[in-house]
């Protein structure tokens, strides 16, 4: 019975963590853009995350790369995320370092939700599907940089969305 109680409490905590990012949309206001990410994370105490993504803003696609770190994690996982971007007034405010408190328990396949914010006040709400084996509970930092292919004479050059 004790094992069943632990599983119930774990399920309750995870459902609450999942509902927080989902319910955040009403607090964050209208979505200004959309993002997709493909990331991988490898951890042994301190972790590293890397990958790429696409920002869809103003009818254009802007490719970017992501990299970051977390503490108190172990394992490896990869994931695909889709999300909404809030409080994005100018394209140049999107790139930068985002912070979040996150947790992950992935064994095989799992789902996660993240809410991140950068120094410009831009917020990203992500829904994610992860695969692998990873345990993490820590502050996370993720840096987003537009890819050189998205740059043209020092300004962001979009790829027209079909």
DSSP file (Angstrom, degrees, kcal/mol; ACC not computed):
  #  RESIDUE AA STRUCTURE BP1 BP2  ACC     N-H-->O    O-->H-N    N-H-->O    O-->H-N    TCO  KAPPA ALPHA  PHI   PSI    X-CA   Y-CA   Z-CA
    1    1 A X     >        0   0    0      0, 0.0     4,-2.1     0, 0.0     5,-0.2   0.000 360.0 360.0 360.0 -34.5    0.0    0.0    0.0
    2    2 A X  H  >  +     0   0    0      1,-0.2     4,-1.9     2,-0.2     5,-0.1   0.890 360.0  52.2 -62.0 -39.2    2.8    2.3    0.7
    3    3 A X  H  > S+     0   0    0      1,-0.2     4,-2.2     2,-0.2    -1,-0.2   0.886 107.9  51.8 -63.5 -40.1    4.1    2.0   -2.9
    4    4 A X  H  > S+     0   0    0      1,-0.2     4,-2.3     2,-0.2    -1,-0.2   0.887 107.8  52.3 -64.8 -38.9    0.6    2.9   -4.2
    5    5 A X  H  X S+     0   0    0     -4,-2.1     4,-2.5     2,-0.2    -1,-0.2   0.904 108.9  49.8 -64.0 -41.3    0.5    6.0   -2.0
    6    6 A X  H  X S+     0   0    0     -4,-1.9     4,-2.5     2,-0.2    -1,-0.2   0.912 111.1  49.0 -63.7 -42.1    3.8    7.2   -3.4
    7    7 A X  H  X S+     0   0    0     -4,-2.2     4,-2.5     2,-0.2    -2,-0.2   0.900 111.2  50.4 -65.0 -39.3    2.7    6.7   -6.9
    8    8 A X  H  X S+     0   0    0     -4,-2.3     4,-2.5     2,-0.2    -2,-0.2   0.939 112.3  46.3 -62.9 -47.0   -0.5    8.6   -6.2
    9    9 A X  H  X S+     0   0    0     -4,-2.5     4,-2.5     2,-0.2    -2,-0.2   0.891 112.9  50.1 -63.4 -39.8    1.4   11.5   -4.7
   10   10 A X  H  X S+     0   0    0     -4,-2.5     4,-2.6     2,-0.2    -1,-0.2   0.921 111.9  47.8 -64.1 -43.1    3.9   11.5   -7.6
   11   11 A X  H  X S+     0   0    0     -4,-2.5     4,-2.4     2,-0.2    -2,-0.2   0.898 111.9  50.3 -64.1 -40.3    1.0   11.5  -10.1
   12   12 A X  H  X S+     0   0    0     -4,-2.5     4,-1.9     2,-0.2    -2,-0.2   0.921 112.2  46.7 -63.2 -45.1   -0.7   14.3   -8.2
   13   13 A X  H  X S+     0   0    0     -4,-2.5     4,-2.1     1,-0.2    -2,-0.2   0.912 113.5  48.6 -64.3 -42.8    2.5   16.4   -8.1
   14   14 A X  H  X S+     0   0    0     -4,-2.6     4,-2.2     1,-0.2    -2,-0.2   0.886 109.7  51.3 -66.9 -38.2    3.2   15.8  -11.8
   15   15 A X  H  X S+     0   0    0     -4,-2.4     4,-1.9     1,-0.2    -1,-0.2   0.879 110.4  50.0 -67.4 -34.6   -0.4   16.7  -12.9
   16   16 A X  H  X S+     0   0    0     -4,-1.9     4,-1.5     2,-0.2    -2,-0.2   0.897 110.6  49.1 -66.6 -40.8   -0.1   20.0  -10.9
   17   17 A X  H  X S+     0   0    0     -4,-2.1     4,-1.0     1,-0.2    -2,-0.2   0.863 111.8  49.8 -66.1 -35.7    3.2   20.8  -12.6
   18   18 A X  H  X S+     0   0    0     -4,-2.2     4,-1.3     1,-0.2    -1,-0.2   0.875 109.3  51.4 -70.5 -37.0    1.7   20.1  -16.0
   19   19 A X  H  X S+     0   0    0     -4,-1.9     4,-2.9     1,-0.2     5,-0.2   0.808  97.9  68.1 -71.4 -29.7   -1.4   22.3  -15.2
   20   20 A X  H  X S+     0   0    0     -4,-1.5     4,-1.0     1,-0.2    -1,-0.2   0.957 105.2  38.4 -58.3 -55.0    0.8   25.3  -14.2
   21   21 A X  H  < S+     0   0    0     -4,-1.0     4,-0.5     1,-0.2     3,-0.3   0.890 116.9  52.9 -63.9 -35.1    2.2   26.0  -17.7
   22   22 A X  H >< S+     0   0    0     -4,-1.3     3,-0.7     1,-0.2    -2,-0.2   0.900 112.9  43.1 -66.4 -39.4   -1.1   25.2  -19.3
   23   23 A X  H >X S+     0   0    0     -4,-2.9     3,-0.8     1,-0.2     4,-0.5   0.591  95.8  80.6 -80.1 -10.8   -3.0   27.6  -17.1
   24   24 A X  H >X S+     0   0    0     -4,-1.0     4,-2.2    -3,-0.3     3,-0.6   0.738  72.2  78.9 -68.8 -22.4   -0.4   30.3  -17.4
   25   25 A X  H <> S+     0   0    0     -3,-0.7     4,-1.0    -4,-0.5    -1,-0.2   0.863  90.3  52.2 -57.6 -38.6   -1.7   31.4  -20.8
   26   26 A X  H <4 S+     0   0    0     -3,-0.8    -1,-0.3     1,-0.2    -2,-0.2   0.846 113.2  45.0 -68.1 -31.4   -4.5   33.4  -19.3
   27   27 A X  H << S+     0   0    0     -3,-0.6    -2,-0.2    -4,-0.5    -1,-0.2   0.820 110.0  55.1 -77.4 -32.9   -2.1   35.2  -17.0
   28   28 A X  H  < S-     0   0    0     -4,-2.2    59,-0.2     1,-0.2    -2,-0.2   0.638 100.5-137.1 -80.0 -15.5    0.5   35.9  -19.8
   29   29 A X     <  -     0   0    0     -4,-1.0    -1,-0.2    -5,-0.2     2,-0.1  -0.489  52.7  -9.0  89.8-164.5   -1.9   37.6  -22.2
   30   30 A X  S    S-     0   0    0     -2,-0.1    57,-0.5     1,-0.1     2,-0.2  -0.409  73.1-111.3 -73.6 144.0   -2.1   37.1  -26.0
   31   31 A X  E     -A   86   0A   0      1,-0.1    55,-0.2    55,-0.1    -1,-0.1  -0.549  26.3-170.6 -71.8 135.5    0.5   35.0  -27.7
   32   32 A X  E     -     0   0A   0     53,-3.5    26,-0.4    -2,-0.2     2,-0.3   0.665  65.4  -6.7 -99.6 -22.6    2.7   37.1  -30.0
   33   33 A X  E     -A   85   0A   0     52,-1.2    52,-2.6    24,-0.1     2,-0.3  -0.934  63.9-119.1-160.3 174.9    4.5   34.2  -31.8
   34   34 A X  E     -AB  84  56A   0     22,-2.0    22,-3.2    -2,-0.3     2,-0.3  -0.936  21.5-165.5-127.2 152.7    5.1   30.5  -31.9
   35   35 A X  E     -AB  83  55A   0     48,-2.1    48,-2.4    -2,-0.3     2,-0.4  -0.962   9.0-163.1-134.4 153.4    8.2   28.4  -31.5
   36   36 A X  E     -AB  82  54A   0     18,-1.6    18,-1.9    -2,-0.3     2,-0.3  -0.992  14.6-170.4-130.2 141.7    9.3   24.8  -32.1
   37   37 A X  E     -AB  81  53A   0     44,-2.1    44,-2.4    -2,-0.4     2,-0.4  -0.944  17.9-166.2-128.4 148.9   12.4   23.3  -30.5
   38   38 A X  E     +AB  80  52A   0     14,-2.5    14,-1.9    -2,-0.3     2,-0.3  -0.960  31.5 167.0-128.6 116.2   14.3   20.0  -30.9
   39   39 A X  E     -AB  79  51A   0     40,-2.2    40,-2.7    -2,-0.4     2,-0.3  -0.870  27.6-157.5-131.6 161.2   16.7   19.6  -28.0
   40   40 A X  E     -AB  78  50A   0     10,-2.4    10,-2.2    -2,-0.3     2,-0.4  -0.976  10.7-161.6-131.8 147.4   19.0   17.0  -26.3
   41   41 A X  E     -AB  77  49A   0     36,-3.1    36,-2.1    -2,-0.3     2,-0.4  -0.998   7.0-176.0-132.8 134.0   20.2   17.0  -22.7
   42   42 A X  E     +AB  76  48A   0      6,-2.4     6,-2.5    -2,-0.4     2,-0.4  -0.999  15.4 177.5-128.7 131.9   23.1   15.1  -21.2
   43   43 A X  E     +AB  75  47A   0     32,-2.8    32,-2.2    -2,-0.4     4,-0.2  -0.988  30.2 164.4-141.9 142.1   23.7   15.3  -17.5
   44   44 A X  E    S-A   74   0A   0      2,-1.6     2,-1.4    -2,-0.4    30,-0.2  -0.560  93.5 -46.2-148.5  79.7   26.0   13.9  -14.8
   45   45 A X  E    S+A   73   0A   0     28,-2.8    28,-2.3    26,-0.1     2,-0.4  -0.666 143.7  43.8  88.7 -78.2   25.4   16.2  -11.9
   46   46 A X  E    S-     0   0A   0     -2,-1.4    -2,-1.6    25,-0.2     2,-0.3  -0.819  87.8-150.8 -94.4 138.9   25.6   19.4  -14.0
   47   47 A X  E     -AB  70  43A   0     23,-3.2    23,-1.5    -2,-0.4     2,-0.4  -0.727  11.8-152.9-115.2 161.9   23.8   19.1  -17.3
   48   48 A X  E     -AB  69  42A   0     -6,-2.5    -6,-2.4    -2,-0.3     2,-0.4  -0.998   8.1-167.6-132.2 135.9   24.0   20.5  -20.8
   49   49 A X  E     +AB  68  41A   0     19,-2.2    19,-2.3    -2,-0.4     2,-0.3  -0.968  13.0 166.8-123.0 139.0   21.2   21.1  -23.3
   50   50 A X  E     +AB  67  40A   0    -10,-2.2   -10,-2.4    -2,-0.4     2,-0.3  -0.970  14.9 104.7-146.6 160.1   21.6   21.9  -27.0
   51   51 A X  E     -AB  66  39A   0     15,-1.8    15,-2.3    -2,-0.3     2,-0.3  -0.993  48.2 -93.1 163.8-158.8   19.5   22.0  -30.1
   52   52 A X  E     +AB  65  38A   0    -14,-1.9   -14,-2.5    -2,-0.3     2,-0.3  -0.907  29.4 173.1-145.6 171.3   17.7   24.2  -32.6
   53   53 A X  E     -AB  64  37A   0     11,-2.5    11,-2.5    -2,-0.3     2,-0.4  -0.956  25.3-115.5-165.7-178.4   14.4   25.7  -33.3
   54   54 A X  E     -AB  63  36A   0    -18,-1.9   -18,-1.6    -2,-0.3     2,-0.5  -0.996  13.9-152.8-137.9 129.1   12.2   28.0  -35.3
   55   55 A X  E     -AB  62  35A   0      7,-2.5     7,-2.9    -2,-0.4     2,-0.6  -0.889   8.7-157.1 -96.8 128.3   10.4   31.2  -34.2
   56   56 A X  E     +AB  61  34A   0    -22,-3.2   -22,-2.0    -2,-0.5     2,-0.4  -0.938  29.1 155.6-107.6 112.8    7.3   32.0  -36.3
   57   57 A X  E >   -A   60   0A   0      3,-2.4     3,-1.3    -2,-0.6   -24,-0.1  -0.993  61.6  -3.8-143.9 126.9    6.7   35.7  -35.9
   58   58 A X  T 3  S-     0   0    0    -26,-0.4     3,-0.1    -2,-0.4    -1,-0.1   0.818 128.3 -55.6  61.6  32.6    4.9   38.1  -38.2
   59   59 A X  T 3  S+     0   0    0      1,-0.3   102,-1.5   101,-0.1     2,-0.3   0.575 118.4 102.4  79.0   9.0    4.3   35.5  -40.9
   60   60 A X  E <   -AC  57 160A   0     -3,-1.3    -3,-2.4   100,-0.2     2,-0.4  -0.901  66.1-130.0-124.8 153.6    8.0   34.6  -41.1
   61   61 A X  E     -AC  56 159A   0     98,-3.3    98,-2.4    -2,-0.3     2,-0.5  -0.885  17.4-169.2-103.8 133.2   10.2   31.8  -39.8
   62   62 A X  E     -A   55   0A   0     -7,-2.9    -7,-2.5    -2,-0.4     2,-0.1  -0.946  13.8-146.3-122.7 107.2   13.4   32.6  -38.0
   63   63 A X  E     +A   54   0A   0     -2,-0.5    84,-1.9    -9,-0.2     2,-0.3  -0.450  25.4 171.1 -73.8 146.7   15.7   29.7  -37.3
   64   64 A X  E     -AD  53 146A   0    -11,-2.5   -11,-2.5    82,-0.3     2,-0.3  -0.948  27.1-127.6-147.2 165.9   17.8   29.7  -34.1
   65   65 A X  E     -AD  52 145A   0     80,-2.9    80,-2.3    -2,-0.3     2,-0.4  -0.868  19.8-154.7-114.9 154.4   20.1   27.5  -32.0
   66   66 A X  E     +AD  51 144A   0    -15,-2.3   -15,-1.8    -2,-0.3     2,-0.3  -0.960  17.4 163.5-128.1 146.1   19.7   26.8  -28.3
   67   67 A X  E     +AD  50 143A   0     76,-1.7    76,-4.0    -2,-0.4     2,-0.3  -0.974  13.2 139.4-153.9 153.3   22.2   25.8  -25.6
   68   68 A X  E     -AD  49 142A   0    -19,-2.3   -19,-2.2    -2,-0.3     2,-0.3  -0.984  32.9-114.4-175.6-175.7   22.1   25.8  -21.9
   69   69 A X  E     -AD  48 141A   0     72,-1.7    72,-2.4    -2,-0.3     2,-0.3  -0.938  15.0-173.4-139.4 157.3   22.9   24.3  -18.5
   70   70 A X  E     -AD  47 140A   0    -23,-1.5   -23,-3.2    -2,-0.3     2,-0.3  -0.954  16.8-134.5-144.0 163.2   21.1   22.9  -15.5
   71   71 A X  E    S+     0   0A   0     68,-0.9    66,-0.4    -2,-0.3   -25,-0.2  -0.785  77.1  28.1-115.2 161.5   22.2   21.6  -12.1
   72   72 A X  E    S+     0   0A   0    -27,-0.4    65,-1.5    -2,-0.3     2,-0.3   0.942  87.1 125.7  56.8  57.2   21.3   18.5  -10.2
   73   73 A X  E     -AE  45 136A   0    -28,-2.3   -28,-2.8    63,-0.2     2,-0.3  -0.979  36.0-171.8-141.6 154.3   20.5   16.2  -13.1
   74   74 A X  E     +AE  44 135A   0     61,-2.3    61,-2.6    -2,-0.3     2,-0.2  -0.987  46.0  30.0-146.7 137.9   21.6   12.8  -14.4
   75   75 A X  E    S-AE  43 134A   0    -32,-2.2   -32,-2.8    -2,-0.3     2,-0.3  -0.721  73.1 -81.4 120.6-167.8   20.9   11.0  -17.6
   76   76 A X  E     +AE  42 133A   0     57,-2.3    57,-2.6    -2,-0.2     2,-0.3  -0.997  42.5 159.3-141.5 137.9   20.2   11.7  -21.3
   77   77 A X  E     -AE  41 132A   0    -36,-2.1   -36,-3.1    -2,-0.3     2,-0.3  -0.986  19.9-155.0-152.7 159.5   17.0   12.7  -23.1
   78   78 A X  E     -AE  40 131A   0     53,-2.4    53,-2.6    -2,-0.3     2,-0.3  -0.939  19.8-179.5-131.7 157.1   15.9   14.3  -26.3
   79   79 A X  E     -AE  39 130A   0    -40,-2.7   -40,-2.2    -2,-0.3     2,-0.4  -0.995  28.4-137.9-157.2 160.4   12.7   16.1  -27.0
   80   80 A X  E     -AE  38 129A   0     49,-1.9    49,-2.2    -2,-0.3     2,-0.4  -0.987  29.8-172.5-119.2 130.3   10.4   18.0  -29.4
   81   81 A X  E     -AE  37 128A   0    -44,-2.4   -44,-2.1    -2,-0.4     2,-0.4  -0.926  14.6-169.3-125.9 148.0    8.6   21.1  -28.1
   82   82 A X  E     +AE  36 127A   0     45,-2.2    45,-2.8    -2,-0.4     2,-0.3  -0.979  25.1 154.9-128.3 146.3    6.0   23.4  -29.3
   83   83 A X  E     -AE  35 126A   0    -48,-2.4   -48,-2.1    -2,-0.4     2,-0.3  -0.966  37.6-109.5-161.3 176.0    5.1   26.6  -27.6
   84   84 A X  E     -AE  34 125A   0     41,-1.9    41,-2.4    -2,-0.3     2,-0.4  -0.870  24.2-140.6-115.2 148.6    3.8   30.2  -27.6
   85   85 A X  E     -AE  33 124A   0    -52,-2.6   -53,-3.5    -2,-0.3   -52,-1.2  -0.931  19.0-166.9-113.7 133.5    5.7   33.4  -27.1
   86   86 A X  E     +AE  31 123A   0     37,-3.1    37,-2.1    -2,-0.4   -55,-0.1  -0.869  62.1  16.4-121.2 151.6    4.4   36.2  -25.0
   87   87 A X  S    S+     0   0    0    -57,-0.5     2,-0.9    -2,-0.3    -1,-0.2   0.787  74.5 150.9  61.8  31.3    5.3   39.9  -24.6
   88   88 A X        +     0   0    0     -3,-0.2    -1,-0.2     1,-0.2     3,-0.1  -0.837   7.3 159.4 -95.9 104.5    7.5   39.9  -27.7
   89   89 A X        +     0   0    0     -2,-0.9     2,-0.3     1,-0.3    -1,-0.2   0.778  66.8  25.8 -94.8 -32.5    7.3   43.5  -29.0
   90   90 A X  S >  S-     0   0    0      1,-0.1     3,-1.7     0, 0.0     4,-0.4  -0.987  74.5-126.3-134.7 143.3   10.5   43.4  -31.2
   91   91 A X  G >> S+     0   0    0     -2,-0.3     3,-1.9     1,-0.3     4,-0.6   0.874 108.8  60.4 -53.9 -41.8   12.2   40.5  -33.0
   92   92 A X  G 34 S+     0   0    0      1,-0.3    -1,-0.3     2,-0.2     3,-0.1   0.668  93.2  66.5 -66.4 -15.0   15.5   41.4  -31.4
   93   93 A X  G <4 S+     0   0    0     -3,-1.7    27,-0.3     1,-0.2    29,-0.3   0.661  88.6  69.1 -76.6 -15.2   14.0   40.9  -27.9
   94   94 A X  T <4 S+     0   0    0     -3,-1.9    -1,-0.2    -4,-0.4    -2,-0.2   0.930  83.6  75.2 -70.8 -46.5   13.6   37.1  -28.6
   95   95 A X  S  < S+     0   0    0     -4,-0.6     2,-0.3    -3,-0.1    50,-0.2  -0.361  73.0  74.6 -67.0 146.7   17.3   36.1  -28.6
   96   96 A X  E    S-F  144   0A   0     48,-1.7    48,-3.0    22,-0.1     2,-0.5  -0.930  84.5 -41.3 146.1-167.9   18.9   36.0  -25.2
   97   97 A X  E     -F  143   0A   0     -2,-0.3    22,-0.6    46,-0.2     2,-0.3  -0.845  48.1-161.7-101.1 126.1   19.2   33.9  -22.0
   98   98 A X  E     -FG 142 118A   0     44,-3.3    44,-2.5    -2,-0.5     2,-0.4  -0.825   3.3-156.6-106.4 144.0   16.0   32.4  -20.6
   99   99 A X  E     +FG 141 117A   0     18,-2.3    18,-1.5    -2,-0.3     2,-0.3  -0.918  19.4 156.1-120.2 145.6   15.6   31.1  -17.0
  100  100 A X  E     -F  140   0A   0     40,-2.0    40,-3.5    -2,-0.4     2,-0.6  -0.982  40.6-122.3-157.2 159.2   13.2   28.6  -15.6
  101  101 A X  E     +F  139   0A   0     14,-0.3     2,-0.3    -2,-0.3    14,-0.3  -0.944  47.7 172.9 -99.6 126.1   12.8   26.2  -12.7
  102  102 A X  E     -F  138   0A   0     36,-2.6    36,-2.3    -2,-0.6     2,-0.3  -0.915  24.9-167.8-138.0 161.2   12.3   22.8  -14.2
  103  103 A X  E     -F  137   0A   0     -2,-0.3     2,-0.3    34,-0.2    34,-0.3  -0.990   8.1-176.5-144.0 148.2   12.0   19.2  -13.3
  104  104 A X  E     +F  136   0A   0     32,-3.0    32,-2.7    -2,-0.3     2,-0.4  -0.981  15.8 177.8-149.5 134.6   12.0   16.1  -15.5
  105  105 A X  E     +F  135   0A   0     -2,-0.3     2,-0.5    30,-0.2    30,-0.2  -0.869  21.0 171.8-131.9 100.6   11.6   12.4  -14.9
  106  106 A X  E     +F  134   0A   0     28,-2.7    28,-2.0    -2,-0.4     2,-0.4  -0.950  12.8 167.3-115.5 123.5   11.8   10.6  -18.2
  107  107 A X  E    S-F  133   0A   0     -2,-0.5     2,-1.4     2,-0.2    26,-0.2  -0.888  81.4 -35.1-131.2 100.9   11.9    6.8  -18.4
  108  108 A X  E    S-F  132   0A   0     24,-2.9    24,-2.0    -2,-0.4     2,-0.3  -0.673 131.4  -1.2  86.8 -85.4   11.4    5.8  -22.0
  109  109 A X  E    S+F  131   0A   0     -2,-1.4     2,-0.3    22,-0.2    -2,-0.2  -1.000  72.4 154.9-143.1 139.7    8.9    8.5  -23.0
  110  110 A X  E     -F  130   0A   0     20,-2.7    20,-2.6    -2,-0.3     2,-0.3  -0.935  30.8-120.7-153.4 175.0    7.3   11.4  -21.1
  111  111 A X  E     +F  129   0A   0     -2,-0.3     2,-0.3    18,-0.2    18,-0.2  -0.878  25.7 178.0-122.5 155.7    5.7   14.8  -21.3
  112  112 A X  E     -F  128   0A   0     16,-2.2    16,-2.9    -2,-0.3     2,-0.4  -0.970  17.5-147.2-150.5 161.6    6.7   18.1  -19.7
  113  113 A X  E     -F  127   0A   0     -2,-0.3     2,-0.4    14,-0.2    14,-0.2  -0.996  16.7-170.7-132.7 140.1    5.7   21.8  -19.6
  114  114 A X  E     -F  126   0A   0     12,-2.2    12,-2.6    -2,-0.4     2,-0.4  -0.968  14.5-165.0-132.2 146.2    8.0   24.7  -19.2
  115  115 A X  E     +F  125   0A   0     -2,-0.4   -14,-0.3   -14,-0.3     2,-0.3  -0.975  22.7 176.6-128.9 117.5    7.6   28.4  -18.6
  116  116 A X  E     -F  124   0A   0      8,-2.7     8,-2.2    -2,-0.4     2,-0.3  -0.846  12.2-167.7-123.5 155.0   10.7   30.5  -19.3
  117  117 A X  E     -FG 123  99A   0    -18,-1.5   -18,-2.3    -2,-0.3     6,-0.2  -0.999   5.9-154.3-142.6 142.5   11.5   34.2  -19.3
  118  118 A X  E >   - G   0  98A   0      4,-2.0     3,-1.7    -2,-0.3   -20,-0.2  -0.526  40.4 -93.2-106.6 179.7   14.4   36.3  -20.5
  119  119 A X  T 3  S+     0   0    0    -22,-0.6   -21,-0.1     1,-0.3   -23,-0.1   0.696 122.4  60.3 -67.1 -19.5   15.8   39.7  -19.4
  120  120 A X  T 3  S-     0   0    0    -27,-0.3    -1,-0.3     2,-0.1     3,-0.1   0.430 119.1-108.3 -85.9   0.4   13.7   41.5  -22.0
  121  121 A X  S <  S+     0   0    0     -3,-1.7     2,-0.3     1,-0.3    -2,-0.1   0.532  70.1 146.7  85.0   6.0   10.5   40.2  -20.4
  122  122 A X        -     0   0    0    -29,-0.3    -4,-2.0   -37,-0.0     2,-0.4  -0.611  31.3-159.8 -76.1 133.5    9.8   37.8  -23.3
  123  123 A X  E     -EF  86 117A   0    -37,-2.1   -37,-3.1    -2,-0.3     2,-0.4  -0.921   8.9-162.5-118.7 142.7    8.1   34.6  -22.0
  124  124 A X  E     -EF  85 116A   0     -8,-2.2    -8,-2.7    -2,-0.4     2,-0.5  -0.990   2.7-162.8-124.3 129.0    7.9   31.2  -23.7
  125  125 A X  E     -EF  84 115A   0    -41,-2.4   -41,-1.9    -2,-0.4     2,-0.4  -0.963  19.1-169.6-109.9 119.6    5.4   28.5  -22.7
  126  126 A X  E     -EF  83 114A   0    -12,-2.6   -12,-2.2    -2,-0.5     2,-0.4  -0.876  21.6-160.7-115.6 141.6    6.5   25.1  -24.0
  127  127 A X  E     -EF  82 113A   0    -45,-2.8   -45,-2.2    -2,-0.4     2,-0.4  -0.982  29.1-170.8-111.5 131.8    4.7   21.7  -24.2
  128  128 A X  E     -EF  81 112A   0    -16,-2.9   -16,-2.2    -2,-0.4     2,-0.5  -0.950  27.9-155.7-134.6 143.1    7.3   19.0  -24.7
  129  129 A X  E     -EF  80 111A   0    -49,-2.2   -49,-1.9    -2,-0.4     2,-0.3  -0.985  26.2-169.9-113.4 121.5    7.6   15.2  -25.5
  130  130 A X  E     -EF  79 110A   0    -20,-2.6   -20,-2.7    -2,-0.5     2,-0.3  -0.824   9.9-168.3-113.3 148.6   10.8   13.7  -24.2
  131  131 A X  E     +EF  78 109A   0    -53,-2.6   -53,-2.4    -2,-0.3     2,-0.3  -0.975  48.3  46.6-131.1 149.9   12.4   10.3  -24.7
  132  132 A X  E    S-EF  77 108A   0    -24,-2.0   -24,-2.9    -2,-0.3     2,-0.4  -0.921  90.4 -61.8 127.0-151.4   15.4    8.7  -22.9
  133  133 A X  E     +EF  76 107A   0    -57,-2.6   -57,-2.3    -2,-0.3     2,-0.3  -0.903  64.7 142.2-141.3 109.3   16.2    8.3  -19.3
  134  134 A X  E     -EF  75 106A   0    -28,-2.0   -28,-2.7    -2,-0.4     2,-0.4  -0.997  30.2-164.3-153.0 142.3   16.8   11.5  -17.2
  135  135 A X  E     +EF  74 105A   0    -61,-2.6   -61,-2.3    -2,-0.3     2,-0.3  -0.992  26.7 157.8-128.0 121.4   16.1   12.8  -13.7
  136  136 A X  E     +EF  73 104A   0    -32,-2.7   -32,-3.0    -2,-0.4   -63,-0.2  -0.999  19.1 166.2-147.6 141.8   16.4   16.5  -13.2
  137  137 A X  E     + F   0 103A   0    -65,-1.5     2,-0.3   -66,-0.4   -34,-0.2  -0.703  44.4  95.9-154.0  97.4   15.1   19.1  -10.7
  138  138 A X  E    S- F   0 102A   0    -36,-2.3   -36,-2.6    -2,-0.2     2,-0.2  -0.987  76.0 -69.2-168.2 168.8   16.9   22.4  -10.9
  139  139 A X  E     - F   0 101A   0     -2,-0.3   -68,-0.9   -38,-0.2     2,-0.4  -0.579  52.7-156.3 -69.2 142.4   17.1   26.0  -12.2
  140  140 A X  E     -DF  70 100A   0    -40,-3.5   -40,-2.0    -2,-0.2     2,-0.4  -0.932  13.0-161.0-125.1 148.2   17.8   25.9  -15.9
  141  141 A X  E     -DF  69  99A   0    -72,-2.4   -72,-1.7    -2,-0.4     2,-0.4  -0.998   9.2-176.8-128.9 128.5   19.3   28.5  -18.3
  142  142 A X  E     -DF  68  98A   0    -44,-2.5   -44,-3.3    -2,-0.4     2,-0.5  -0.988  10.5-155.4-130.3 122.8   18.8   28.3  -22.0
  143  143 A X  E     -DF  67  97A   0    -76,-4.0   -76,-1.7    -2,-0.4     2,-0.5  -0.850   6.3-159.1-102.3 131.5   20.4   30.7  -24.4
  144  144 A X  E     +DF  66  96A   0    -48,-3.0   -48,-1.7    -2,-0.5     2,-0.4  -0.927  12.0 177.2-111.2 129.8   18.8   31.4  -27.8
  145  145 A X  E     -D   65   0A   0    -80,-2.3   -80,-2.9    -2,-0.5     2,-0.1  -0.999  31.3-119.6-130.6 131.7   20.8   32.8  -30.7
  146  146 A X  E     -D   64   0A   0     -2,-0.4   -82,-0.3   -82,-0.2     2,-0.1  -0.444  39.2-108.4 -64.1 142.6   19.5   33.4  -34.3
  147  147 A X    >   -     0   0    0    -84,-1.9     3,-2.2     1,-0.1     4,-0.3  -0.407  22.0-116.3 -71.1 148.5   21.4   31.4  -36.8
  148  148 A X  G >  S+     0   0    0      1,-0.3     3,-1.7     2,-0.2    -1,-0.1   0.813 115.6  65.0 -55.1 -30.1   23.8   33.2  -39.2
  149  149 A X  G 3  S+     0   0    0      1,-0.3    -1,-0.3     3,-0.0    -3,-0.0   0.747  98.0  55.2 -64.5 -21.6   21.6   32.1  -42.1
  150  150 A X  G <  S+     0   0    0     -3,-2.2     7,-4.0   -87,-0.2     2,-0.4   0.432  95.5  86.6 -89.6   0.7   18.9   34.3  -40.5
  151  151 A X  E <   +H  156   0B   0     -3,-1.7     2,-0.3    -4,-0.3     5,-0.2  -0.795  49.6 175.8-103.3 143.8   21.1   37.3  -40.5
  152  152 A X  E >  S-H  155   0B   0      3,-2.7     3,-1.7    -2,-0.4    -3,-0.0  -0.874  74.2 -21.8-148.2 111.5   21.5   39.7  -43.5
  153  153 A X  T 3  S-     0   0    0     -2,-0.3     3,-0.1     1,-0.3    -2,-0.0   0.866 125.4 -52.4  54.2  40.9   23.7   42.8  -43.2
  154  154 A X  T 3  S+     0   0    0      1,-0.2     2,-0.3     3,-0.0    -1,-0.3   0.442 121.7  95.3  81.4  -2.1   23.4   42.8  -39.4
  155  155 A X  E <  S-H  152   0B   0     -3,-1.7    -3,-2.7     0, 0.0     2,-0.3  -0.868  85.8 -94.0-119.1 157.6   19.6   42.7  -39.4
  156  156 A X  E     -H  151   0B   0     -2,-0.3     2,-0.6    -5,-0.2    -5,-0.3  -0.527  36.4-160.9 -71.7 128.7   17.4   39.6  -39.0
  157  157 A X        -     0   0    0     -7,-4.0    -4,-0.0    -2,-0.3    -1,-0.0  -0.946  13.9-142.4-113.0 115.6   16.3   38.3  -42.4
  158  158 A X        -     0   0    0     -2,-0.6     2,-0.6   -96,-0.1   -96,-0.2  -0.304   8.4-128.5 -78.3 159.3   13.2   36.1  -42.2
  159  159 A X  E     -C   61   0A   0    -98,-2.4   -98,-3.3    -2,-0.0     2,-0.2  -0.941  38.0-114.0 -98.4 124.3   12.4   33.0  -44.2
  160  160 A X  E     -C   60   0A   0     -2,-0.6     2,-0.3  -100,-0.2  -100,-0.2  -0.397  28.3-127.6 -64.2 128.6    8.9   33.5  -45.7
  161  161 A X              0   0    0   -102,-1.5    -1,-0.1    -2,-0.2    -3,-0.0  -0.609 360.0 360.0 -79.4 134.1    6.5   31.0  -44.2
  162  162 A X              0   0    0     -2,-0.3    -1,-0.1  -102,-0.0    -2,-0.1   0.463 360.0 360.0 -75.7 360.0    4.5   29.0  -46.8
